[in-house]
Amino acid sequence: MTAFARRLSALLMTVGLITAACAGAGEEPKALDPNLGGAATRTSATRNAFALPVDGLDPDGRLSFEVGDSFFTKNWVTSPASTKARDGLGPTFNAQACSSCHNLDGRGAPPDDAGDTSTLGLLLRLSVPGAGADGGPVPEPTYGDQLQDRAIRGVEPEGKVAIDWVTESHSFDDGTDYELRHPDVSVADLSQGPLADDVQISPRLAPQVMGAGLLEAIPEESLRSAVDPDDTDGDGISGRLNIVPDPRTGKPIVGRFGWKANVGTVEGQVAAAFLGDMGITSPLHPDENCNPGDTECLTAPNGGSPEVPEEALGRVVFYNKTLAVPAMRNHEDDDVLAGADASTTSAAPAATPSARRPDRARSPSSASRRSAHTPICCCTTWAPAWPTTAPTLSPPVPSGAPRRCGGSGWCRWSTASALCCMTAGPEASTRPSCGTAARARMPPMRSLRSRRTNGPN
């Protein structure tokens, strides 16, 4: 067990609102712990505060983080393309990169006014009344469960998001007037005919990404212990779990992610976003997100099957799980302390202040690192520098082909992640014991933040 995993064994993890314990009447508000993610907290007030890795990643883990960051940040392109590791965008989609909606790993933003036509970070869920076989919403019959408002050349977008801001005037009890506005959302320029008469449209803004690994690490029994559907404790809150299918196994699990907890794992959330937001297929979702009658979409070129392979998917999952939680700012300010005290005394008993992962639970990084193939290889001949093509082997083999090495395992060059790494499956059941000279040459652990400061490419 690494030092990082040991530290995470006692990790205090943020579930929702993290505040001080309730102070008694007349008492001073109690001090707040600024480490909102326990040992997974990083202190930063810069524009990259949401985009830093947790402390304590070993070299393999840091490399996995940076490779996942690259897949998260850079734009995907349409097929066919010379960029084989990142082609397959669409045919219909909402964004070209994860970071298009989660800029610097933060939240999306709605259009400011009627003249703002940008919808990056905003998408529309579509459904009709009823429940599906798995208990979830029933997708709109023609357009599915999500509207894709962009498309590759030769394919029509499914429609355009139209937002009309409605302003309402109200008054407080003391006579003070105030105004509120809310969006009236609709869909225009539909490519496959009208929506169902009873369609239900739900706008969703992209949330910030950090903390996902901590939330996934909370044991299911802890979540089940908080269930109170009939409000038996009389606190006014009827807490329920959303039970959803695991896209990897099909088994029912507790939903944790998304605005309505409709996905149970970080991997499931990442794979669903690849498909729904960018039209990128994966081992969890191998079919394109085309509507049954959309011939242009169904016959469009793709980037392979799947377009994001298992290894690359694992890297992005690892990246999502190991983003650090920013420390609380101004935690000693009187106004902040008073606000925390007010929230715990009157805000909502629905907010669970904190949760602790027991010693037996796996750390977010160690669980992810097993699914993201560790970049260690026993091939003996390497290219002289950090390469972008397959390393020199004797005799040469095609990119991606396995080769026996050292009598203890197999290696292959992965163009998807630019690593020579161990393969899974029948070629290698265990990681070989490699000397230092036989390890894959790794790039410097430089930060990728310089290319992220201007947002998505």
C-alpha positions in Angstrom: 0.0 0.0 0.0 1.4 3.4 -1.0 1.7 6.3 1.5 -1.1 8.0 -0.4 -3.4 5.0 0.0 -2.6 4.9 3.7 -3.4 8.6 4.1 -6.6 8.1 2.2 -7.6 5.3 4.6 -8.6 8.0 7.1 -9.8 10.5 4.5 -12.6 12.8 5.4 -14.6 13.1 2.2 -17.0 15.8 1.2 -20.5 14.6 0.3 -22.4 17.9 0.1 -22.2 20.9 2.3 -19.3 20.7 4.7 -19.7 22.9 7.7 -18.8 23.1 11.4 -20.8 21.2 14.0 -23.8 23.1 15.2 -23.0 25.6 17.9 -25.3 26.0 20.9 -27.3 29.2 21.4 -25.1 32.1 22.3 -21.8 30.3 21.4 -19.3 31.5 19.0 -19.3 29.6 15.7 -16.9 26.8 15.7 -13.8 26.8 13.6 -14.1 25.4 10.1 -11.7 22.9 8.6 -10.5 24.3 5.3 -9.5 20.8 4.1 -12.8 20.0 2.4 -11.4 16.8 0.8 -9.3 15.7 3.8 -5.9 14.4 2.5 -7.1 15.0 -1.0 -7.2 18.8 -0.5 -4.9 21.2 -2.4 -4.6 24.9 -1.4 -4.9 27.0 -4.5 -6.8 30.2 -5.3 -5.7 30.3 -9.0 -7.7 29.7 -12.1 -6.4 26.1 -12.0 -7.7 25.4 -8.5 -10.1 22.7 -9.7 -7.5 21.1 -12.1 -4.8 19.9 -9.7 -4.0 16.3 -8.9 -4.1 15.0 -5.3 -0.8 14.9 -3.5 1.0 11.6 -3.2 0.6 10.1 -6.6 3.5 7.9 -7.5 5.2 8.3 -10.9 2.8 5.8 -12.6 -0.2 7.5 -11.1 1.0 11.0 -12.1 1.6 9.8 -15.6 -1.9 8.3 -15.7 -3.3 11.6 -14.5 -1.5 13.6 -17.2 -2.5 11.3 -20.0 -6.1 11.3 -18.8 -5.9 15.1 -18.6 -4.8 15.2 -22.2 -7.8 13.1 -23.3 -10.1 15.3 -21.2 -8.7 18.6 -22.5 -7.9 18.2 -26.2 -10.5 18.4 -29.0 -11.7 15.2 -30.7 -11.9 15.4 -34.5 -14.0 13.8 -37.2 -13.1 10.7 -39.0 -11.1 9.9 -41.0 -8.1 11.8 -39.7 -4.4 11.5 -39.2 -5.0 11.8 -35.4 -6.0 8.2 -34.9 -6.1 8.4 -31.1 -8.7 11.2 -31.1 -10.9 10.8 -34.1 -14.5 9.7 -34.2 -16.3 12.9 -33.1 -20.0 12.7 -33.6 -21.8 12.2 -35.9 -24.0 14.3 -33.6 -22.6 15.9 -30.5 -22.7 18.8 -28.0 -19.0 19.5 -27.6 -15.6 18.6 -29.0 -13.9 18.0 -25.7 -14.7 17.3 -22.0 -13.1 20.6 -21.2 -15.4 22.5 -23.6 -18.2 22.1 -21.0 -16.0 21.6 -17.9 -13.6 24.5 -18.6 -10.6 24.2 -16.2 -12.6 21.3 -14.6 -15.2 23.8 -13.4 -18.9 24.4 -14.0 -20.7 25.2 -17.2 -22.6 28.5 -17.6 -26.0 29.2 -19.2 -26.3 31.9 -21.9 -26.4 35.3 -20.3 -29.3 36.7 -22.3 -31.4 36.2 -25.3 -28.6 37.4 -27.6 -26.1 34.8 -26.3 -26.4 31.7 -28.5 -23.6 29.7 -26.8 -24.8 26.5 -25.2 -21.4 24.9 -24.3 -21.9 23.5 -20.8 -25.6 23.3 -21.2 -27.6 20.4 -22.6 -31.2 19.2 -22.7 -32.4 15.9 -21.3 -35.5 14.6 -23.1 -38.0 12.1 -21.9 -41.7 11.2 -21.9 -43.8 10.2 -18.9 -43.3 6.8 -17.4 -40.4 4.6 -16.3 -38.1 2.4 -18.3 -37.3 -1.3 -17.7 -34.5 -0.2 -15.3 -36.7 2.3 -13.5 -35.1 5.3 -15.3 -36.8 7.9 -17.5 -38.2 6.8 -20.9 -36.3 8.6 -23.7 -38.2 10.7 -26.2 -39.1 8.3 -29.1 -37.3 10.1 -31.9 -34.4 12.0 -30.4 -33.5 9.8 -27.4 -32.6 11.0 -24.0 -30.4 13.9 -25.0 -30.5 16.6 -27.7 -27.3 16.9 -29.7 -27.3 20.4 -31.1 -24.1 20.1 -33.2 -23.0 17.6 -35.9 -20.2 16.8 -38.3 -20.2 17.8 -41.9 -22.9 16.0 -43.9 -25.1 15.3 -40.9 -27.7 17.6 -39.5 -27.8 18.6 -35.8 -30.9 17.3 -34.1 -32.0 20.8 -33.2 -31.1 24.1 -31.6 -31.6 25.1 -28.0 -33.8 28.2 -27.6 -33.9 30.1 -24.3 -36.3 32.9 -23.5 -35.6 34.6 -20.2 -38.8 35.4 -18.2 -38.7 38.0 -15.4 -41.0 37.9 -12.4 -41.5 40.6 -9.9 -42.2 39.9 -6.2 -42.0 41.5 -2.8 -40.6 40.5 0.5 -42.8 40.6 3.6 -41.3 44.0 4.5 -42.4 45.5 1.2 -39.1 45.4 -0.5 -39.5 44.6 -4.2 -37.2 42.2 -6.1 -37.1 40.4 -9.4 -36.3 36.9 -10.4 -35.8 35.5 -13.9 -36.0 31.9 -15.1 -35.4 30.3 -18.5 -38.2 29.1 -20.7 -36.4 26.4 -22.7 -37.5 25.0 -26.0 -36.1 23.3 -29.1 -36.0 24.8 -32.6 -35.0 23.6 -36.1 -35.6 19.9 -35.4 -34.1 17.7 -38.0 -36.2 14.5 -37.6 -39.7 15.9 -37.1 -41.5 17.3 -34.0 -40.9 16.2 -30.5 -43.5 14.0 -28.8 -46.5 16.0 -27.5 -45.8 15.0 -23.9 -42.1 15.5 -24.1 -40.4 16.6 -20.9 -37.3 18.9 -21.3 -34.8 19.2 -18.5 -31.9 21.7 -18.9 -28.6 20.5 -17.3 -25.5 22.5 -16.6 -22.1 20.8 -16.5 -21.0 20.5 -12.8 -17.5 20.9 -11.6 -15.5 17.6 -11.8 -13.4 17.4 -8.6 -14.4 15.2 -5.7 -15.8 12.4 -7.9 -13.3 9.8 -6.6 -14.1 10.6 -3.0 -17.9 10.3 -3.6 -17.4 6.9 -5.3 -15.3 5.7 -2.3 -18.1 6.1 0.2 -19.4 2.6 1.0 -22.8 1.8 -0.2 -23.9 0.7 3.2 -23.2 4.3 4.5 -25.5 5.7 1.9 -28.2 3.1 2.6 -28.1 3.9 6.3 -29.2 7.4 5.6 -32.3 6.4 3.7 -35.5 7.7 5.3 -38.3 7.5 2.7 -41.1 8.0 5.2 -39.4 10.6 7.3 -39.4 8.4 10.4 -37.0 10.7 12.2 -39.4 13.7 11.7 -36.8 16.1 10.3 -38.9 16.9 7.3 -36.7 15.1 4.8 -37.6 11.9 3.0 -34.3 10.7 1.7 -34.3 8.0 -1.0 -31.6 6.2 -3.1 -31.7 6.0 -6.8 -30.9 2.4 -7.8 -29.4 2.3 -11.3 -27.7 -0.4 -13.5 -24.0 -0.6 -13.5 -23.1 -0.2 -17.2 -20.1 -2.6 -16.8 -21.9 -5.5 -15.1 -25.7 -4.7 -15.4 -26.1 -5.2 -11.7 -28.2 -2.7 -9.7 -26.1 -0.2 -7.7 -26.6 3.1 -5.9 -26.6 6.1 -8.2 -24.1 8.8 -7.1 -23.4 11.0 -10.1 -25.3 13.4 -12.3 -27.9 16.0 -11.3 -30.3 13.2 -10.4 -27.9 10.5 -9.3 -28.6 8.4 -12.4 -25.1 7.0 -12.7 -23.4 4.8 -10.1 -19.7 4.9 -11.0 -17.1 7.5 -12.3 -16.4 5.1 -15.1 -20.1 5.0 -16.1 -20.3 8.8 -15.9 -17.3 9.3 -18.1 -18.4 6.7 -20.7 -21.9 8.2 -20.8 -20.5 11.7 -21.4 -18.2 10.4 -24.1 -21.2 9.0 -26.0 -23.9 11.6 -25.2 -21.9 14.8 -25.3 -19.3 14.0 -28.0 -20.6 10.9 -29.9 -17.6 8.9 -28.9 -18.2 5.1 -28.5 -16.5 3.1 -25.7 -16.5 -0.5 -24.4 -19.4 0.5 -22.2 -21.4 2.1 -25.0 -20.2 0.6 -28.3 -23.0 1.9 -30.5 -23.2 5.4 -32.1 -25.9 7.6 -30.6 -27.9 8.0 -33.9 -31.6 8.1 -34.1 -33.1 5.0 -35.8 -34.4 7.0 -38.8 -31.4 9.3 -39.3 -29.7 7.7 -42.3 -27.0 10.4 -42.6 -25.9 9.8 -39.0 -26.1 6.0 -39.3 -23.8 5.9 -42.4 -21.3 8.5 -41.2 -17.7 7.4 -40.8 -16.5 6.5 -37.4 -13.2 6.4 -35.6 -13.1 2.6 -34.9 -14.9 0.3 -32.6 -14.7 1.5 -30.0 -13.5 5.0 -30.6 -12.1 5.4 -27.1 -10.5 2.1 -26.2 -10.4 0.5 -22.7 -7.0 1.9 -21.8 -7.7 5.5 -22.8 -11.1 5.3 -21.0 -9.3 4.1 -17.9 -6.9 7.0 -18.0 -9.7 9.6 -18.2 -11.5 7.8 -15.3 -8.3 7.9 -13.3 -7.9 11.6 -14.0 -11.5 12.3 -12.8 -11.0 10.3 -9.7 -7.8 11.9 -8.6 -8.6 15.6 -9.1 -7.9 17.3 -5.8 -10.5 19.3 -3.9 -9.6 23.0 -3.4 -9.3 24.1 0.2 -12.0 26.4 1.6 -11.1 30.1 1.2 -11.6 32.7 4.0 -12.5 30.0 6.5 -11.7 32.3 9.4 -13.7 35.3 8.3 -16.6 36.2 10.6 -19.1 36.2 7.8 -18.1 32.8 6.6 -18.2 31.4 10.2 -21.6 32.9 10.8 -22.9 31.6 7.5 -21.7 28.1 8.3 -23.4 28.3 11.7 -26.6 29.4 10.2 -26.6 26.6 7.6 -26.2 23.9 10.2 -28.9 25.3 12.5 -31.5 26.1 9.9 -30.3 25.3 6.4 -31.4 21.8 5.7 -31.1 18.5 7.6 -30.8 17.0 4.1 -27.1 18.0 3.9 -24.8 15.3 5.2 -21.9 17.2 6.7 -19.2 14.6 6.0 -18.5 11.0 5.4 -15.4 8.9 6.3 -14.1 6.1 4.1 -13.4 3.0 6.3 -9.9 1.4 6.3 -11.1 -1.5 4.2 -12.4 0.7 1.3 -10.1 1.2 -1.7 -8.6 4.7 -2.3 -9.8 6.5 -5.4 -6.3 6.3 -6.9 -5.5 2.7 -6.2 -8.8 1.5 -7.5 -8.4 3.5 -10.7 -4.8 2.5 -11.3 -5.7 -1.1 -11.7 -8.0 -0.2 -14.6 -5.6 2.2 -16.3 -2.8 -0.1 -17.5 0.4 0.8 -15.6 3.1 2.1 -18.0 5.8 -0.5 -17.4 7.1 -2.7 -20.1 9.9 -5.3 -20.5 10.8 -4.6 -24.1 14.5 -4.1 -24.2 15.0 -1.6 -27.1 13.4 1.8 -27.0 13.3 4.8 -29.3 16.0 7.3 -28.1 13.5 9.9 -26.9 9.9 10.2 -25.8 8.4 9.0 -29.1 5.1 9.5 -31.0 5.5 6.3 -33.0 6.1 2.7 -32.0 9.5 2.0 -30.4 12.1 0.1 -32.2 11.9 -3.6 -31.6 14.0 -6.4 -33.0 12.5 -7.6 -35.2 10.1 -4.7 -35.9 6.4 -5.3 -35.2 3.3 -3.2 -36.2 2.0 -0.6 -33.8 -0.2 -2.2 -31.2 1.1 -5.7 -31.8 2.2 -7.7 -28.7 5.7 -9.0 -28.4 7.3 -11.4 -25.9 9.8 -9.8 -23.6 12.1 -11.3 -21.0 10.1 -14.5 -20.7 7.8 -12.8 -18.2 5.2 -10.9 -20.0 4.0 -9.1 -23.1 4.4 -5.5 -24.3 2.7 -3.5 -26.9 2.9 0.1 -28.1 -0.4 1.9 -27.5 -1.0 4.7 -30.0 -4.1 5.6 -27.9 -2.0 6.7 -24.9 1.5 7.1 -26.4 2.8 4.5 -24.0 4.5 1.2 -24.2 2.6 -0.7 -21.5 1.4 -4.0 -20.3 -1.7 -5.5 -22.0 -4.6 -7.1 -20.2 -6.2 -10.4 -21.2 -4.5 -13.6 -22.3 -1.2 -12.0 -23.2 -0.2 -11.1 -19.6 -1.9 -12.1 -16.4 0.7 -10.5 -14.2 3.0 -7.6 -14.4 6.6 -8.7 -15.1 9.5 -7.9 -12.9 11.5 -5.3 -14.8 14.8 -3.7 -14.1 15.2 0.0 -14.3 16.7 -0.2 -17.7 13.7 -2.0 -19.1 11.1 0.5 -17.9 9.3 2.5 -20.5 10.9 5.9 -20.8 8.5 8.5 -19.2 8.2 12.1 -20.1 9.0 14.8 -17.5 6.1 15.2 -15.1 5.5 18.7 -16.4 2.2 20.4 -15.7 -0.2 20.6 -18.6 -1.7 23.7 -17.1 0.1 26.1 -19.5 -2.1 24.9 -22.4 -5.2 25.0 -20.2 -5.1 28.6 -19.1 -6.9 29.8 -22.2 -9.7 27.2 -21.9 -10.6 24.5 -24.4 -8.6 24.3 -27.7 
